[in-house]
Amino acid sequence: MELFNSLTRQKEEFKPLEGKKVRFYSCGQTIYLDLHLGNARTYSYWDVLVRYLRWRGYDVFWVQNITDVGHLTDDADSGEDRIVKTARDKNLEPMVLVESQIKRFFEDIDVLNIQRADIYPRATGHIPEMIEFIKDLLDKGYAYEVNGSIYFDVIKFLSYGELSPSSFSEESAGVRLAVNPEKRNPRDFALWIKAPENYLMKWPSPWGLGYPGWHLECSVMSQKYLGETLDIHSGGIEHLMLHHPNEIAQSEARTGKKFVKYWIHANHLIVNGVKMSKSLGNYILVRDLLKKYDPMTIRFFLVNSHYRKNLDFNEDAFVQSQSLFNRIKDTFKLINQTPSGKESNLQEEIDKVEKEFIKAMDDDLNTVAAIQSIMRFIRKVNSSFSNQKFILLEAKEKIVELLGILGINFDKTPLKRDQDELVSSLVDLLIDIREELRQAEMYVISDKIRTNLSELGIILEDKAIGTIWKNL
């Protein structure tokens, strides 16, 4: 298996530090708002990674944090704590907001079948460890105190910014980071922040009342549960510029050891070609989308792209994923309705689809190619119903197994279809028949299907992953 390592900027063979044991940390939720579709996409991929590694026999211990203090409105060290600000806007105590949002977070990931990590440590539960971490950095000369706040001195850490060197040019530093007269260098980042008077979220420390810096929290929590060196650390692409370089600096400065072997980052979800943003009115919450779409259809859409590429949420893309997912459900219905008997061996085809699936997933978690292999197999299954060529139930079990690695759980998906869905399934069936005719070079009949559907207002579009259709 190969993973693209953001640190070396190339694919590398995945070899854990200790046999089959994998220490995995993924950056989690700052728990002040409901889960949006971009969050869900990122967490879906880390879920797929863990499922796949476990399926391949690895012993994965997965830690994902919950940030409930210290993440300021500016990802650097300016602005207000996001939780404090949101709680005030809602006239709530900050911890009341946190408890409510944690509950809603788990509800959202559960409905999308994003499996839970082994541990979800909360930042507020690890303040003593953070204070000890800061003391060590002060003793080693990597940090300094100013007026009750503690900053990491990036000049002292010679390889600072190695993870994303283009983000740390001299020209960009002053523009990207707000000027703070307390800092020796604009890039220096806060390990501990002095709390204003009457501030609710603050703790006693050797430097006075305050609260931890956001970057510090992940280093402390990951190393407490996974050790000084991790196998994999993941996060969104936005963490590549600041959060993760800061984690590396403070962690390696303290331990003198390599912090993470493999860094992996998921790219953005965009909406109709534009980055999702509240100010643009294209901010999509999972809870809102669930009012319109089946949860497993959403999950299928989220994993039907490569994690290192932007995923564009638009109607055409979602219709394509919905069409492909419906074909799978319709195949299962036909299998369930087909009488037993007249079976012959399908083991060769089952082995083939599994090998193709593994080849795709071993190539930097290529879920697109993995789904393509499953869809090719489903076309073969669909062509078998007339002559009972395949062992259909065995085929279904393999499809369920492989899709399960992608987090698609058919127990969460009702198979009952209304009239509109029946029309959709019939069109999908005609698409499958047309594909078989094209493969047999019977183009006159296949073109006739396309033309007749067009006359009914149904337009077919041939894509790399398969044919999709639109109802004009």
Contacts in CASP RR format, 6 or more apart in sequence:
PFRMAT RR
TARGET T0000
AUTHOR 0000-0000-0000
METHOD contacts of the structure
MODEL  1
MELFNSLTRQKEEFKPLEGKKVRFYSCGQTIYLDLHLGNARTYSYWDVLV
RYLRWRGYDVFWVQNITDVGHLTDDADSGEDRIVKTARDKNLEPMVLVES
QIKRFFEDIDVLNIQRADIYPRATGHIPEMIEFIKDLLDKGYAYEVNGSI
YFDVIKFLSYGELSPSSFSEESAGVRLAVNPEKRNPRDFALWIKAPENYL
MKWPSPWGLGYPGWHLECSVMSQKYLGETLDIHSGGIEHLMLHHPNEIAQ
SEARTGKKFVKYWIHANHLIVNGVKMSKSLGNYILVRDLLKKYDPMTIRF
FLVNSHYRKNLDFNEDAFVQSQSLFNRIKDTFKLINQTPSGKESNLQEEI
DKVEKEFIKAMDDDLNTVAAIQSIMRFIRKVNSSFSNQKFILLEAKEKIV
ELLGILGINFDKTPLKRDQDELVSSLVDLLIDIREELRQAEMYVISDKIR
TNLSELGIILEDKAIGTIWKNL
1 13 0 8 1.000
1 14 0 8 1.000
1 56 0 8 1.000
1 361 0 8 1.000
1 362 0 8 1.000
2 11 0 8 1.000
2 12 0 8 1.000
2 13 0 8 1.000
2 14 0 8 1.000
2 362 0 8 1.000
2 363 0 8 1.000
2 364 0 8 1.000
3 11 0 8 1.000
3 12 0 8 1.000
3 14 0 8 1.000
3 232 0 8 1.000
3 262 0 8 1.000
3 264 0 8 1.000
3 364 0 8 1.000
3 365 0 8 1.000
4 10 0 8 1.000
4 11 0 8 1.000
4 12 0 8 1.000
4 264 0 8 1.000
4 308 0 8 1.000
4 364 0 8 1.000
5 11 0 8 1.000
5 12 0 8 1.000
5 262 0 8 1.000
5 263 0 8 1.000
5 264 0 8 1.000
6 163 0 8 1.000
6 164 0 8 1.000
6 240 0 8 1.000
6 263 0 8 1.000
6 264 0 8 1.000
6 265 0 8 1.000
7 162 0 8 1.000
7 163 0 8 1.000
7 260 0 8 1.000
7 262 0 8 1.000
7 263 0 8 1.000
11 364 0 8 1.000
12 262 0 8 1.000
14 262 0 8 1.000
16 22 0 8 1.000
16 23 0 8 1.000
16 58 0 8 1.000
16 231 0 8 1.000
16 261 0 8 1.000
17 23 0 8 1.000
17 229 0 8 1.000
17 231 0 8 1.000
17 261 0 8 1.000
20 57 0 8 1.000
20 58 0 8 1.000
20 59 0 8 1.000
21 58 0 8 1.000
21 59 0 8 1.000
21 61 0 8 1.000
22 53 0 8 1.000
22 58 0 8 1.000
22 59 0 8 1.000
22 60 0 8 1.000
22 61 0 8 1.000
22 231 0 8 1.000
22 232 0 8 1.000
23 61 0 8 1.000
23 226 0 8 1.000
23 227 0 8 1.000
23 229 0 8 1.000
23 230 0 8 1.000
23 231 0 8 1.000
23 232 0 8 1.000
24 46 0 8 1.000
24 49 0 8 1.000
24 50 0 8 1.000
24 60 0 8 1.000
24 61 0 8 1.000
24 62 0 8 1.000
24 63 0 8 1.000
24 226 0 8 1.000
24 230 0 8 1.000
24 231 0 8 1.000
24 232 0 8 1.000
24 233 0 8 1.000
24 234 0 8 1.000
25 62 0 8 1.000
25 63 0 8 1.000
25 64 0 8 1.000
25 65 0 8 1.000
25 218 0 8 1.000
25 221 0 8 1.000
25 222 0 8 1.000
25 226 0 8 1.000
25 230 0 8 1.000
25 232 0 8 1.000
25 233 0 8 1.000
25 234 0 8 1.000
26 43 0 8 1.000
26 46 0 8 1.000
26 62 0 8 1.000
26 63 0 8 1.000
26 64 0 8 1.000
26 117 0 8 1.000
26 233 0 8 1.000
26 234 0 8 1.000
26 235 0 8 1.000
27 64 0 8 1.000
27 65 0 8 1.000
27 218 0 8 1.000
27 233 0 8 1.000
27 234 0 8 1.000
27 235 0 8 1.000
27 236 0 8 1.000
27 239 0 8 1.000
27 243 0 8 1.000
28 43 0 8 1.000
28 64 0 8 1.000
28 65 0 8 1.000
28 66 0 8 1.000
28 67 0 8 1.000
28 235 0 8 1.000
29 35 0 8 1.000
29 39 0 8 1.000
29 66 0 8 1.000
29 67 0 8 1.000
29 105 0 8 1.000
30 67 0 8 1.000
30 71 0 8 1.000
30 82 0 8 1.000
30 83 0 8 1.000
31 66 0 8 1.000
31 67 0 8 1.000
31 68 0 8 1.000
31 83 0 8 1.000
31 98 0 8 1.000
31 101 0 8 1.000
31 102 0 8 1.000
31 105 0 8 1.000
32 82 0 8 1.000
32 83 0 8 1.000
32 85 0 8 1.000
32 86 0 8 1.000
32 87 0 8 1.000
32 97 0 8 1.000
32 98 0 8 1.000
32 101 0 8 1.000
33 86 0 8 1.000
33 101 0 8 1.000
34 101 0 8 1.000
34 104 0 8 1.000
34 105 0 8 1.000
34 108 0 8 1.000
34 285 0 8 1.000
34 286 0 8 1.000
34 287 0 8 1.000
35 104 0 8 1.000
35 105 0 8 1.000
35 108 0 8 1.000
35 109 0 8 1.000
35 285 0 8 1.000
35 286 0 8 1.000
35 287 0 8 1.000
36 276 0 8 1.000
36 283 0 8 1.000
36 284 0 8 1.000
36 285 0 8 1.000
36 286 0 8 1.000
37 269 0 8 1.000
37 276 0 8 1.000
37 284 0 8 1.000
37 285 0 8 1.000
37 286 0 8 1.000
37 289 0 8 1.000
37 302 0 8 1.000
37 313 0 8 1.000
38 268 0 8 1.000
38 269 0 8 1.000
38 276 0 8 1.000
38 284 0 8 1.000
39 286 0 8 1.000
40 108 0 8 1.000
40 109 0 8 1.000
40 112 0 8 1.000
40 114 0 8 1.000
40 286 0 8 1.000
40 298 0 8 1.000
40 302 0 8 1.000
41 266 0 8 1.000
41 269 0 8 1.000
41 302 0 8 1.000
41 311 0 8 1.000
42 235 0 8 1.000
42 236 0 8 1.000
42 266 0 8 1.000
43 109 0 8 1.000
43 114 0 8 1.000
44 112 0 8 1.000
44 114 0 8 1.000
44 299 0 8 1.000
44 302 0 8 1.000
44 303 0 8 1.000
44 407 0 8 1.000
45 234 0 8 1.000
45 266 0 8 1.000
45 303 0 8 1.000
45 307 0 8 1.000
45 365 0 8 1.000
45 367 0 8 1.000
46 62 0 8 1.000
46 64 0 8 1.000
46 234 0 8 1.000
46 235 0 8 1.000
47 113 0 8 1.000
47 114 0 8 1.000
47 115 0 8 1.000
47 407 0 8 1.000
48 303 0 8 1.000
48 365 0 8 1.000
48 367 0 8 1.000
48 405 0 8 1.000
48 406 0 8 1.000
48 407 0 8 1.000
49 232 0 8 1.000
49 234 0 8 1.000
49 264 0 8 1.000
49 365 0 8 1.000
50 60 0 8 1.000
50 62 0 8 1.000
50 115 0 8 1.000
51 115 0 8 1.000
51 404 0 8 1.000
51 405 0 8 1.000
51 406 0 8 1.000
51 407 0 8 1.000
52 361 0 8 1.000
52 365 0 8 1.000
52 405 0 8 1.000
53 60 0 8 1.000
54 60 0 8 1.000
55 405 0 8 1.000
56 358 0 8 1.000
61 118 0 8 1.000
61 225 0 8 1.000
61 226 0 8 1.000
62 117 0 8 1.000
62 118 0 8 1.000
62 119 0 8 1.000
63 117 0 8 1.000
63 118 0 8 1.000
63 119 0 8 1.000
63 120 0 8 1.000
63 121 0 8 1.000
63 221 0 8 1.000
63 222 0 8 1.000
63 225 0 8 1.000
63 226 0 8 1.000
64 117 0 8 1.000
64 119 0 8 1.000
64 120 0 8 1.000
65 120 0 8 1.000
65 121 0 8 1.000
65 122 0 8 1.000
65 123 0 8 1.000
65 217 0 8 1.000
65 218 0 8 1.000
65 221 0 8 1.000
65 222 0 8 1.000
66 102 0 8 1.000
66 105 0 8 1.000
66 120 0 8 1.000
66 121 0 8 1.000
66 122 0 8 1.000
66 123 0 8 1.000
67 123 0 8 1.000
67 214 0 8 1.000
67 217 0 8 1.000
68 83 0 8 1.000
68 95 0 8 1.000
68 98 0 8 1.000
68 122 0 8 1.000
68 123 0 8 1.000
68 124 0 8 1.000
69 81 0 8 1.000
69 83 0 8 1.000
69 94 0 8 1.000
69 123 0 8 1.000
69 124 0 8 1.000
69 201 0 8 1.000
69 211 0 8 1.000
69 212 0 8 1.000
70 81 0 8 1.000
70 83 0 8 1.000
70 123 0 8 1.000
70 193 0 8 1.000
70 201 0 8 1.000
70 211 0 8 1.000
70 212 0 8 1.000
70 213 0 8 1.000
70 214 0 8 1.000
70 217 0 8 1.000
71 81 0 8 1.000
71 82 0 8 1.000
71 83 0 8 1.000
71 214 0 8 1.000
72 78 0 8 1.000
72 79 0 8 1.000
72 80 0 8 1.000
72 81 0 8 1.000
72 82 0 8 1.000
72 214 0 8 1.000
73 79 0 8 1.000
73 80 0 8 1.000
73 81 0 8 1.000
73 82 0 8 1.000
73 85 0 8 1.000
74 178 0 8 1.000
75 214 0 8 1.000
75 238 0 8 1.000
75 242 0 8 1.000
75 243 0 8 1.000
76 176 0 8 1.000
76 177 0 8 1.000
76 178 0 8 1.000
76 189 0 8 1.000
76 242 0 8 1.000
77 178 0 8 1.000
77 180 0 8 1.000
77 189 0 8 1.000
77 190 0 8 1.000
77 193 0 8 1.000
77 213 0 8 1.000
78 178 0 8 1.000
78 180 0 8 1.000
81 94 0 8 1.000
81 201 0 8 1.000
81 211 0 8 1.000
83 94 0 8 1.000
83 97 0 8 1.000
83 98 0 8 1.000
83 201 0 8 1.000
84 94 0 8 1.000
84 199 0 8 1.000
84 200 0 8 1.000
84 201 0 8 1.000
86 97 0 8 1.000
87 93 0 8 1.000
87 94 0 8 1.000
87 96 0 8 1.000
87 97 0 8 1.000
90 97 0 8 1.000
92 100 0 8 1.000
93 200 0 8 1.000
94 200 0 8 1.000
94 201 0 8 1.000
104 287 0 8 1.000
106 116 0 8 1.000
108 286 0 8 1.000
108 287 0 8 1.000
109 116 0 8 1.000
110 116 0 8 1.000
111 286 0 8 1.000
111 290 0 8 1.000
111 295 0 8 1.000
111 412 0 8 1.000
112 286 0 8 1.000
112 295 0 8 1.000
112 298 0 8 1.000
112 299 0 8 1.000
112 302 0 8 1.000
113 295 0 8 1.000
113 296 0 8 1.000
113 299 0 8 1.000
113 407 0 8 1.000
113 408 0 8 1.000
113 409 0 8 1.000
113 412 0 8 1.000
114 299 0 8 1.000
114 407 0 8 1.000
115 407 0 8 1.000
119 225 0 8 1.000
121 221 0 8 1.000
121 224 0 8 1.000
121 225 0 8 1.000
123 212 0 8 1.000
123 217 0 8 1.000
123 221 0 8 1.000
124 201 0 8 1.000
126 217 0 8 1.000
126 220 0 8 1.000
126 221 0 8 1.000
126 224 0 8 1.000
127 203 0 8 1.000
127 212 0 8 1.000
129 220 0 8 1.000
129 224 0 8 1.000
130 192 0 8 1.000
130 212 0 8 1.000
130 216 0 8 1.000
130 217 0 8 1.000
130 220 0 8 1.000
131 192 0 8 1.000
131 205 0 8 1.000
131 206 0 8 1.000
133 191 0 8 1.000
133 216 0 8 1.000
133 219 0 8 1.000
133 220 0 8 1.000
133 250 0 8 1.000
133 254 0 8 1.000
134 143 0 8 1.000
134 150 0 8 1.000
134 191 0 8 1.000
134 192 0 8 1.000
134 205 0 8 1.000
134 216 0 8 1.000
135 206 0 8 1.000
136 254 0 8 1.000
137 143 0 8 1.000
137 150 0 8 1.000
137 152 0 8 1.000
137 191 0 8 1.000
137 250 0 8 1.000
137 253 0 8 1.000
137 254 0 8 1.000
138 144 0 8 1.000
138 145 0 8 1.000
138 150 0 8 1.000
140 253 0 8 1.000
140 254 0 8 1.000
141 153 0 8 1.000
141 156 0 8 1.000
142 152 0 8 1.000
142 153 0 8 1.000
142 156 0 8 1.000
142 157 0 8 1.000
142 250 0 8 1.000
142 253 0 8 1.000
142 254 0 8 1.000
143 150 0 8 1.000
143 151 0 8 1.000
143 152 0 8 1.000
143 153 0 8 1.000
143 191 0 8 1.000
144 150 0 8 1.000
144 151 0 8 1.000
144 153 0 8 1.000
144 184 0 8 1.000
145 207 0 8 1.000
146 182 0 8 1.000
146 183 0 8 1.000
147 182 0 8 1.000
147 194 0 8 1.000
148 192 0 8 1.000
148 194 0 8 1.000
148 207 0 8 1.000
148 208 0 8 1.000
148 210 0 8 1.000
149 182 0 8 1.000
149 190 0 8 1.000
149 192 0 8 1.000
149 193 0 8 1.000
149 194 0 8 1.000
149 207 0 8 1.000
150 190 0 8 1.000
150 191 0 8 1.000
150 192 0 8 1.000
150 207 0 8 1.000
151 182 0 8 1.000
151 183 0 8 1.000
151 184 0 8 1.000
151 188 0 8 1.000
151 189 0 8 1.000
151 190 0 8 1.000
151 191 0 8 1.000
152 188 0 8 1.000
152 189 0 8 1.000
152 190 0 8 1.000
152 191 0 8 1.000
152 246 0 8 1.000
152 249 0 8 1.000
152 250 0 8 1.000
152 253 0 8 1.000
153 184 0 8 1.000
153 185 0 8 1.000
153 188 0 8 1.000
154 160 0 8 1.000
154 185 0 8 1.000
154 187 0 8 1.000
154 188 0 8 1.000
154 189 0 8 1.000
154 249 0 8 1.000
155 184 0 8 1.000
155 185 0 8 1.000
156 253 0 8 1.000
157 249 0 8 1.000
157 252 0 8 1.000
157 253 0 8 1.000
159 252 0 8 1.000
160 168 0 8 1.000
160 187 0 8 1.000
160 245 0 8 1.000
160 249 0 8 1.000
161 167 0 8 1.000
161 168 0 8 1.000
161 245 0 8 1.000
161 248 0 8 1.000
161 249 0 8 1.000
162 245 0 8 1.000
162 248 0 8 1.000
163 240 0 8 1.000
163 244 0 8 1.000
163 245 0 8 1.000
163 248 0 8 1.000
163 263 0 8 1.000
164 240 0 8 1.000
164 241 0 8 1.000
164 244 0 8 1.000
164 245 0 8 1.000
167 176 0 8 1.000
167 240 0 8 1.000
167 241 0 8 1.000
167 242 0 8 1.000
167 245 0 8 1.000
168 187 0 8 1.000
168 245 0 8 1.000
173 186 0 8 1.000
173 187 0 8 1.000
174 186 0 8 1.000
177 186 0 8 1.000
177 187 0 8 1.000
179 186 0 8 1.000
180 186 0 8 1.000
189 213 0 8 1.000
189 215 0 8 1.000
189 242 0 8 1.000
189 246 0 8 1.000
190 213 0 8 1.000
191 212 0 8 1.000
191 213 0 8 1.000
191 215 0 8 1.000
191 216 0 8 1.000
191 250 0 8 1.000
192 205 0 8 1.000
192 207 0 8 1.000
192 210 0 8 1.000
192 211 0 8 1.000
192 212 0 8 1.000
192 213 0 8 1.000
192 216 0 8 1.000
193 210 0 8 1.000
193 211 0 8 1.000
193 212 0 8 1.000
193 213 0 8 1.000
194 207 0 8 1.000
194 208 0 8 1.000
194 209 0 8 1.000
194 210 0 8 1.000
195 201 0 8 1.000
195 202 0 8 1.000
195 209 0 8 1.000
195 210 0 8 1.000
195 211 0 8 1.000
199 209 0 8 1.000
199 210 0 8 1.000
199 211 0 8 1.000
201 211 0 8 1.000
202 209 0 8 1.000
202 210 0 8 1.000
202 211 0 8 1.000
203 209 0 8 1.000
203 210 0 8 1.000
203 211 0 8 1.000
214 243 0 8 1.000
215 242 0 8 1.000
215 243 0 8 1.000
215 246 0 8 1.000
215 247 0 8 1.000
215 250 0 8 1.000
216 250 0 8 1.000
218 243 0 8 1.000
218 247 0 8 1.000
219 247 0 8 1.000
219 250 0 8 1.000
219 251 0 8 1.000
219 254 0 8 1.000
219 259 0 8 1.000
222 230 0 8 1.000
222 233 0 8 1.000
223 251 0 8 1.000
223 255 0 8 1.000
228 251 0 8 1.000
228 255 0 8 1.000
228 257 0 8 1.000
228 259 0 8 1.000
229 257 0 8 1.000
229 258 0 8 1.000
229 259 0 8 1.000
229 260 0 8 1.000
229 261 0 8 1.000
230 259 0 8 1.000
230 260 0 8 1.000
230 261 0 8 1.000
231 260 0 8 1.000
231 261 0 8 1.000
231 262 0 8 1.000
232 260 0 8 1.000
232 261 0 8 1.000
232 262 0 8 1.000
232 263 0 8 1.000
232 264 0 8 1.000
233 244 0 8 1.000
233 247 0 8 1.000
233 259 0 8 1.000
233 260 0 8 1.000
233 262 0 8 1.000
233 263 0 8 1.000
233 264 0 8 1.000
234 263 0 8 1.000
234 264 0 8 1.000
234 265 0 8 1.000
234 266 0 8 1.000
235 244 0 8 1.000
235 264 0 8 1.000
235 265 0 8 1.000
235 266 0 8 1.000
236 265 0 8 1.000
236 266 0 8 1.000
236 267 0 8 1.000
237 265 0 8 1.000
237 266 0 8 1.000
237 267 0 8 1.000
237 268 0 8 1.000
238 268 0 8 1.000
239 265 0 8 1.000
240 265 0 8 1.000
244 263 0 8 1.000
247 259 0 8 1.000
248 259 0 8 1.000
248 260 0 8 1.000
251 259 0 8 1.000
252 258 0 8 1.000
252 259 0 8 1.000
264 307 0 8 1.000
265 308 0 8 1.000
266 307 0 8 1.000
266 308 0 8 1.000
267 307 0 8 1.000
267 308 0 8 1.000
267 309 0 8 1.000
267 310 0 8 1.000
267 311 0 8 1.000
268 275 0 8 1.000
268 276 0 8 1.000
268 310 0 8 1.000
268 311 0 8 1.000
269 276 0 8 1.000
269 310 0 8 1.000
269 311 0 8 1.000
269 312 0 8 1.000
269 313 0 8 1.000
270 276 0 8 1.000
270 310 0 8 1.000
270 311 0 8 1.000
270 312 0 8 1.000
270 313 0 8 1.000
271 282 0 8 1.000
271 284 0 8 1.000
271 312 0 8 1.000
271 313 0 8 1.000
271 314 0 8 1.000
272 282 0 8 1.000
272 312 0 8 1.000
272 313 0 8 1.000
272 314 0 8 1.000
273 312 0 8 1.000
273 314 0 8 1.000
274 280 0 8 1.000
274 282 0 8 1.000
276 282 0 8 1.000
276 283 0 8 1.000
276 284 0 8 1.000
276 313 0 8 1.000
277 283 0 8 1.000
284 313 0 8 1.000
286 298 0 8 1.000
289 298 0 8 1.000
290 298 0 8 1.000
293 318 0 8 1.000
293 322 0 8 1.000
294 413 0 8 1.000
294 414 0 8 1.000
295 412 0 8 1.000
295 413 0 8 1.000
296 325 0 8 1.000
296 408 0 8 1.000
296 409 0 8 1.000
296 410 0 8 1.000
296 412 0 8 1.000
296 413 0 8 1.000
297 321 0 8 1.000
297 322 0 8 1.000
297 325 0 8 1.000
297 413 0 8 1.000
299 406 0 8 1.000
299 407 0 8 1.000
299 408 0 8 1.000
300 321 0 8 1.000
300 322 0 8 1.000
300 324 0 8 1.000
300 325 0 8 1.000
300 406 0 8 1.000
300 408 0 8 1.000
301 313 0 8 1.000
301 317 0 8 1.000
301 318 0 8 1.000
301 321 0 8 1.000
301 322 0 8 1.000
302 311 0 8 1.000
303 367 0 8 1.000
303 371 0 8 1.000
303 406 0 8 1.000
303 407 0 8 1.000
303 408 0 8 1.000
304 321 0 8 1.000
304 324 0 8 1.000
304 367 0 8 1.000
304 368 0 8 1.000
304 371 0 8 1.000
304 465 0 8 1.000
305 311 0 8 1.000
305 367 0 8 1.000
305 368 0 8 1.000
306 364 0 8 1.000
306 365 0 8 1.000
306 366 0 8 1.000
306 367 0 8 1.000
306 368 0 8 1.000
307 365 0 8 1.000
307 367 0 8 1.000
308 364 0 8 1.000
311 317 0 8 1.000
316 468 0 8 1.000
316 470 0 8 1.000
319 468 0 8 1.000
319 469 0 8 1.000
319 470 0 8 1.000
320 463 0 8 1.000
320 465 0 8 1.000
320 468 0 8 1.000
323 424 0 8 1.000
323 428 0 8 1.000
323 468 0 8 1.000
323 469 0 8 1.000
324 371 0 8 1.000
324 375 0 8 1.000
324 465 0 8 1.000
324 466 0 8 1.000
324 468 0 8 1.000
325 408 0 8 1.000
326 421 0 8 1.000
326 424 0 8 1.000
326 425 0 8 1.000
326 428 0 8 1.000
327 375 0 8 1.000
327 378 0 8 1.000
327 382 0 8 1.000
327 425 0 8 1.000
327 428 0 8 1.000
327 431 0 8 1.000
327 432 0 8 1.000
328 374 0 8 1.000
328 378 0 8 1.000
328 399 0 8 1.000
328 403 0 8 1.000
329 410 0 8 1.000
329 413 0 8 1.000
329 415 0 8 1.000
329 425 0 8 1.000
330 425 0 8 1.000
330 428 0 8 1.000
330 429 0 8 1.000
331 378 0 8 1.000
331 381 0 8 1.000
331 382 0 8 1.000
331 396 0 8 1.000
331 399 0 8 1.000
332 396 0 8 1.000
332 399 0 8 1.000
332 410 0 8 1.000
332 415 0 8 1.000
333 415 0 8 1.000
334 382 0 8 1.000
334 385 0 8 1.000
335 381 0 8 1.000
335 392 0 8 1.000
335 393 0 8 1.000
335 395 0 8 1.000
335 396 0 8 1.000
338 385 0 8 1.000
338 388 0 8 1.000
338 392 0 8 1.000
341 388 0 8 1.000
342 387 0 8 1.000
342 388 0 8 1.000
343 388 0 8 1.000
343 390 0 8 1.000
343 391 0 8 1.000
343 392 0 8 1.000
344 388 0 8 1.000
344 389 0 8 1.000
344 390 0 8 1.000
344 391 0 8 1.000
345 391 0 8 1.000
346 389 0 8 1.000
346 390 0 8 1.000
346 391 0 8 1.000
346 394 0 8 1.000
346 395 0 8 1.000
347 394 0 8 1.000
349 377 0 8 1.000
349 380 0 8 1.000
349 390 0 8 1.000
349 395 0 8 1.000
350 394 0 8 1.000
350 395 0 8 1.000
350 398 0 8 1.000
352 377 0 8 1.000
353 373 0 8 1.000
353 374 0 8 1.000
353 376 0 8 1.000
353 377 0 8 1.000
353 398 0 8 1.000
353 402 0 8 1.000
354 398 0 8 1.000
354 402 0 8 1.000
356 369 0 8 1.000
356 373 0 8 1.000
356 376 0 8 1.000
357 370 0 8 1.000
357 373 0 8 1.000
357 374 0 8 1.000
357 402 0 8 1.000
357 405 0 8 1.000
359 369 0 8 1.000
360 366 0 8 1.000
360 367 0 8 1.000
360 368 0 8 1.000
360 369 0 8 1.000
360 370 0 8 1.000
360 372 0 8 1.000
360 373 0 8 1.000
361 367 0 8 1.000
361 370 0 8 1.000
361 405 0 8 1.000
363 369 0 8 1.000
367 406 0 8 1.000
368 465 0 8 1.000
370 402 0 8 1.000
370 406 0 8 1.000
371 406 0 8 1.000
371 465 0 8 1.000
372 465 0 8 1.000
374 399 0 8 1.000
374 402 0 8 1.000
374 403 0 8 1.000
375 465 0 8 1.000
375 466 0 8 1.000
377 395 0 8 1.000
377 398 0 8 1.000
377 399 0 8 1.000
378 399 0 8 1.000
379 432 0 8 1.000
379 435 0 8 1.000
379 436 0 8 1.000
380 390 0 8 1.000
381 390 0 8 1.000
381 392 0 8 1.000
381 395 0 8 1.000
381 399 0 8 1.000
382 429 0 8 1.000
382 432 0 8 1.000
383 389 0 8 1.000
383 432 0 8 1.000
383 436 0 8 1.000
384 390 0 8 1.000
384 392 0 8 1.000
385 392 0 8 1.000
400 410 0 8 1.000
403 410 0 8 1.000
417 424 0 8 1.000
417 425 0 8 1.000
427 453 0 8 1.000
427 458 0 8 1.000
427 469 0 8 1.000
430 449 0 8 1.000
430 453 0 8 1.000
431 460 0 8 1.000
431 467 0 8 1.000
431 469 0 8 1.000
433 449 0 8 1.000
434 446 0 8 1.000
434 449 0 8 1.000
434 450 0 8 1.000
434 460 0 8 1.000
434 467 0 8 1.000
435 466 0 8 1.000
435 467 0 8 1.000
437 443 0 8 1.000
437 445 0 8 1.000
437 446 0 8 1.000
437 449 0 8 1.000
438 446 0 8 1.000
450 460 0 8 1.000
453 459 0 8 1.000
453 460 0 8 1.000
453 469 0 8 1.000
454 460 0 8 1.000
457 471 0 8 1.000
457 472 0 8 1.000
458 469 0 8 1.000
458 470 0 8 1.000
458 471 0 8 1.000
458 472 0 8 1.000
459 469 0 8 1.000
459 470 0 8 1.000
459 472 0 8 1.000
460 467 0 8 1.000
460 468 0 8 1.000
460 469 0 8 1.000
461 467 0 8 1.000
461 468 0 8 1.000
461 469 0 8 1.000
461 470 0 8 1.000
END
